[in-house]
Amino acid sequence: MQRFIRYSGPAILVLLIVGLTSCLSAPAEAPSSSAGQSSANSPSSVGTIVDLMAQTVPSGGSPTFLGVAQRRRDRAEEEMAALEHVGDQVARYLQISAHYRIDFDSSGRSTFVKENILTDWRPEEGHALIEGFEVLDTFQDNDNTYVLASVPGLPAPAGVSEVAAGYAGSGSDKPAWVNNPPAIPGYYVSVGITQRRRIAKDSIDFADEDALKGIIMTVLAEVDAGFWSRSVERQGETTGTSSSSVTGTGLLNGFYIVSRWISPDGQYYYSLAIAPVKQ
C-alpha cells in the first residue's frame, strides 16, 4: 500500500518550534517524530479538505474514494479507520440492495406522500480489499483524518471524467454541478445535500445517502427499469379520500460519488453521484 502524507504549513512550523525548544531545554536524546496537523478552522485546512473532496473523479482507470475518520486518542489508528470508510464506499460501488415503500394519501385537492427507502450493502466485501488500496493522499487536522485512495483492478465508471471536469469548481467556488447536474450518457445522476453534522464523516455520508435516494427515485420513475420488482396496492375511496402504496426491491450496481463540495460557511455538504443505467 503506497502512501503520500501531506503536511500543512502551520504543522511544519509547529514541528520546528517544538524541536528547537526541546534542544534548548533538555539534554540531547534520540529525536521523536510527530504527525502533521493543522487547525480545523484554519484556511489551509479548509482549503485542503475542499480540494480532497473534489478529487474523487475517476482517474487512471481506477475509481477513487475519500475516507474520513474522527479524531482518536491514538492518531495512528485514524488512517485505518478512514480506509475502512473507503471500504464501505467500495462495497456500495459493488452493489446496493434497496427496499422501498411509498404511500400516497389523497384528500380533496391535497396529496400526501410518505417515502421509506432502506438500503443495504456488504461492508466486508469492501474491507477485504483494503490491503490492495493505493493511498494517494492523507491529511490530518485537529478533528479528523482524510484519506484519498484508489482501488487498482476495480474498473472505474467509463466516460465520466471528461464530463465532470467541465463542471468542477475551483477552491471554494461553487461547482456548476451543485445547481446544474451534468447529463452523463448511460448514467443516472443525482446531487445530494445535507446540513453539517457534528462529525465530518456523518456529514459526508448523509449527503451521499441523499444522492443515493435521488437515484433510486429516478429509477422508480422509469416504468421499464427492468431490475426492479414492483407492486401497487390501492385501497378503496371513502368520503372523498383515497390511498395507495408502491413497494418493491432492487439491486443497484456502480453507485459512485464523482465529487463533493462544502459551502464556504461550512454548513452544507454536497455530493455528486452517478449509477449506470441498466441495459
C-alpha positions as MATLAB code, in Angstrom:
seq = 'MQRFIRYSGPAILVLLIVGLTSCLSAPAEAPSSSAGQSSANSPSSVGTIVDLMAQTVPSGGSPTFLGVAQRRRDRAEEEMAALEHVGDQVARYLQISAHYRIDFDSSGRSTFVKENILTDWRPEEGHALIEGFEVLDTFQDNDNTYVLASVPGLPAPAGVSEVAAGYAGSGSDKPAWVNNPPAIPGYYVSVGITQRRRIAKDSIDFADEDALKGIIMTVLAEVDAGFWSRSVERQGETTGTSSSSVTGTGLLNGFYIVSRWISPDGQYYYSLAIAPVKQ';
ca = [
       0.000    0.000    0.000;
       1.582    3.269   -1.115;
       1.213    6.403    0.995;
       1.742   10.114    0.485;
       1.152   12.241    3.583;
       0.504   15.944    3.189;
       1.710   18.307    5.926;
       0.229   21.781    6.056;
       2.418   24.869    6.513;
       1.330   25.544   10.147;
       2.057   21.939   11.074;
       5.655   22.170    9.792;
       6.183   25.421   11.723;
       4.883   23.775   14.923;
       7.249   20.860   14.488;
      10.221   23.222   14.040;
       9.325   25.247   17.157;
       8.810   22.133   19.280;
      12.118   20.687   18.108;
      14.039   23.901   18.822;
      12.506   24.223   22.302;
      13.430   20.650   23.150;
      17.052   21.202   22.112;
      17.368   24.290   24.341;
      15.660   22.900   27.433;
      16.646   19.216   27.573;
      19.755   17.044   27.221;
      20.485   15.612   23.812;
      18.476   12.463   23.112;
      17.116   10.478   20.212;
      14.669   12.633   18.182;
      10.965   11.723   18.164;
       8.546   12.066   15.255;
       5.114   13.674   15.185;
       2.269   13.570   12.681;
       1.499   16.802   10.840;
      -1.667   18.582   11.915;
      -3.486   21.778   11.080;
      -6.176   23.689   12.897;
      -9.579   22.521   11.723;
     -10.663   26.128   11.207;
      -7.521   27.432    9.510;
      -7.805   28.484    5.845;
      -5.131   25.972    4.835;
      -7.068   23.106    6.461;
     -10.439   24.071    4.977;
      -8.922   24.580    1.541;
      -7.187   21.209    1.646;
     -10.354   19.385    2.694;
     -12.396   21.014   -0.077;
      -9.709   20.061   -2.590;
      -9.659   16.433   -1.397;
     -13.450   16.194   -1.584;
     -13.354   17.256   -5.227;
     -10.745   14.665   -6.236;
     -12.822   11.504   -6.464;
     -13.343   11.913  -10.196;
     -12.083    8.616  -11.707;
      -8.512    8.797  -12.973;
      -6.002    6.298  -14.291;
      -8.695    3.733  -14.953;
      -9.456    3.177  -11.245;
     -12.230    4.558   -9.040;
     -11.132    6.921   -6.268;
     -12.744    7.271   -2.848;
     -12.398    9.647    0.119;
     -12.425    8.138    3.602;
     -12.789   10.135    6.828;
     -12.169    9.148   10.443;
     -12.911   11.161   13.568;
     -10.126   12.174   15.977;
      -8.942    9.377   18.272;
      -6.590    9.167   21.222;
      -4.122    7.275   19.036;
      -3.972    9.249   15.807;
      -2.175    6.406   14.055;
      -5.422    4.405   14.236;
      -7.327    7.046   12.300;
      -5.838    6.182    8.934;
      -7.044    2.580    9.177;
     -10.497    3.800   10.241;
     -10.536    6.149    7.227;
      -9.541    3.234    4.977;
     -12.451    1.245    6.390;
     -14.691    4.177    5.439;
     -13.257    3.860    1.926;
     -14.067    0.135    2.111;
     -17.702    0.953    2.906;
     -17.913    3.064   -0.243;
     -16.239    0.352   -2.325;
     -18.887   -2.094   -1.094;
     -21.646    0.303   -2.174;
     -19.929    0.654   -5.544;
     -20.024   -3.112   -5.993;
     -23.733   -3.488   -5.185;
     -26.552   -1.958   -3.148;
     -29.777   -3.701   -2.232;
     -32.692   -1.290   -1.946;
     -36.155   -1.775   -0.446;
     -38.725    0.942   -0.789;
     -42.309    1.789    0.098;
     -44.100    4.936   -0.999;
     -47.546    5.748    0.394;
     -49.946    8.198   -1.256;
     -52.908    9.659    0.606;
     -55.265   11.983   -1.240;
     -57.957   14.131    0.296;
     -59.740   16.657   -1.870;
     -57.080   18.755   -3.549;
     -54.202   17.634   -1.303;
     -51.951   14.625   -1.711;
     -49.554   13.480    0.968;
     -46.577   11.324    0.077;
     -44.580    9.294    2.574;
     -41.358    7.674    1.416;
     -39.461    4.905    3.142;
     -36.290    3.748    1.407;
     -33.953    1.245    3.045;
     -30.581    0.416    1.528;
     -28.102   -2.289    2.423;
     -24.683   -3.434    1.233;
     -21.920   -5.734    2.420;
     -19.110   -3.702    4.041;
     -16.990   -6.818    4.469;
     -16.613   -7.082    0.691;
     -15.056   -3.625    0.557;
     -12.946   -4.144    3.688;
     -11.489   -7.332    2.195;
      -9.842   -5.174   -0.496;
      -8.166   -2.693    1.879;
      -4.684   -4.196    1.515;
      -4.880   -3.501   -2.209;
      -5.865    0.164   -1.872;
      -3.418    2.727   -3.215;
      -3.348    5.704   -0.853;
      -2.984    8.837   -2.965;
      -3.120   11.464   -0.232;
      -3.552   11.714    3.540;
      -4.376   14.803    5.566;
      -4.928   15.378    9.286;
      -6.374   18.378   11.081;
      -7.268   18.678   14.750;
     -10.545   16.801   14.303;
     -10.208   14.202   11.548;
      -8.013   12.188    9.227;
      -8.819   12.239    5.497;
      -7.541    9.538    3.138;
      -7.862    9.628   -0.644;
      -7.431    6.140   -2.107;
      -7.908    4.350   -5.401;
      -8.621    0.666   -5.979;
      -6.374   -0.760   -8.719;
      -8.029   -3.594  -10.582;
     -11.532   -2.276   -9.974;
     -12.850   -0.688  -13.183;
     -13.798    2.968  -12.955;
     -17.032    4.361  -14.411;
     -16.402    4.977  -18.102;
     -16.905    8.341  -19.774;
     -17.365   10.248  -16.524;
     -14.068   12.095  -16.024;
     -14.326   14.272  -19.121;
     -17.881   15.424  -18.393;
     -17.288   16.013  -14.674;
     -14.131   18.049  -15.325;
     -16.178   20.667  -17.125;
     -18.396   21.113  -14.066;
     -15.670   21.280  -11.428;
     -15.246   24.308   -9.195;
     -12.025   25.995   -8.157;
     -11.198   26.039   -4.451;
     -14.183   27.412   -2.517;
     -16.031   28.446   -5.718;
     -19.327   26.616   -6.090;
     -19.041   23.874   -8.736;
     -21.528   24.123  -11.582;
     -22.932   20.670  -10.762;
     -24.396   21.874   -7.430;
     -27.218   23.711   -9.196;
     -26.900   22.184  -12.654;
     -26.055   18.462  -12.555;
     -24.376   17.271  -15.756;
     -26.077   14.877  -18.130;
     -23.758   11.872  -18.426;
     -24.810    9.399  -21.150;
     -25.537    5.957  -19.723;
     -25.791    7.123  -16.104;
     -28.333    8.270  -13.595;
     -27.082   11.491  -11.966;
     -28.119   12.947   -8.624;
     -26.951   15.675   -6.241;
     -27.296   15.060   -2.508;
     -27.286   17.780    0.136;
     -27.300   17.795    3.911;
     -26.700   20.219    6.722;
     -23.455   19.871    8.600;
     -23.409   17.204   11.307;
     -21.234   17.256   14.402;
     -18.997   14.558   12.903;
     -17.489   15.197    9.454;
     -17.898   11.567    8.379;
     -21.618   11.744    9.124;
     -21.944   14.942    7.071;
     -20.357   13.226    4.080;
     -22.387   10.027    4.491;
     -25.726   11.863    4.812;
     -25.052   13.869    1.633;
     -24.082   10.643   -0.174;
     -27.247    8.902    1.028;
     -29.393   11.835   -0.121;
     -27.843   11.499   -3.581;
     -28.474    7.742   -3.493;
     -32.129    8.371   -2.659;
     -32.367   10.689   -5.676;
     -31.043    7.983   -7.981;
     -33.414    5.373   -6.573;
     -36.370    7.728   -7.053;
     -35.279    8.319  -10.654;
     -35.167    4.571  -11.244;
     -38.653    4.195   -9.768;
     -39.988    6.828  -12.153;
     -38.951    4.697  -15.111;
     -41.559    2.082  -15.929;
     -39.043   -0.038  -17.815;
     -36.470   -0.112  -15.002;
     -36.009   -3.826  -15.600;
     -34.115   -4.855  -12.484;
     -36.738   -3.581  -10.021;
     -39.700   -5.607   -8.828;
     -42.713   -3.512   -8.039;
     -46.217   -3.928   -6.647;
     -49.039   -1.420   -6.285;
     -51.740   -1.602   -3.629;
     -54.812    0.598   -3.756;
     -57.425    0.993   -1.066;
     -60.998    1.997   -1.707;
     -62.108    5.599   -1.735;
     -64.098    6.739    1.277;
     -65.614   10.160    1.898;
     -63.528   11.746   -0.816;
     -60.219   10.260    0.288;
     -58.076    7.572   -1.297;
     -54.754    5.936   -0.564;
     -52.301    3.729   -2.390;
     -48.784    2.419   -1.918;
     -45.928    1.291   -4.125;
     -43.443   -1.212   -2.775;
     -40.534   -3.046   -4.304;
     -36.948   -4.187   -4.175;
     -33.991   -3.884   -6.483;
     -30.235   -4.063   -6.877;
     -28.109   -1.087   -7.843;
     -24.575   -1.554   -9.139;
     -21.899    1.090   -9.647;
     -23.152    3.789   -7.249;
     -20.267    6.248   -7.226;
     -19.536    9.694   -5.806;
     -17.893   11.714   -8.554;
     -17.224   14.807   -6.447;
     -18.167   16.571   -3.215;
     -18.271   20.157   -2.028;
     -18.707   22.090    1.227;
     -20.349   25.519    1.228;
     -17.964   28.368    2.190;
     -19.668   28.736    5.586;
     -19.192   25.011    6.229;
     -22.900   24.484    6.912;
     -23.858   22.389    3.877;
     -22.314   19.306    2.286;
     -22.984   18.284   -1.316;
     -22.356   15.036   -3.203;
     -22.499   14.431   -6.963;
     -23.407   10.775   -7.528;
     -23.911    8.502  -10.509;
     -25.080    4.950  -11.190;
     -25.116    3.196  -14.566;
     -28.405    2.716  -16.359;
     -29.117   -0.993  -16.609;
     -29.100   -2.103  -20.235;
];
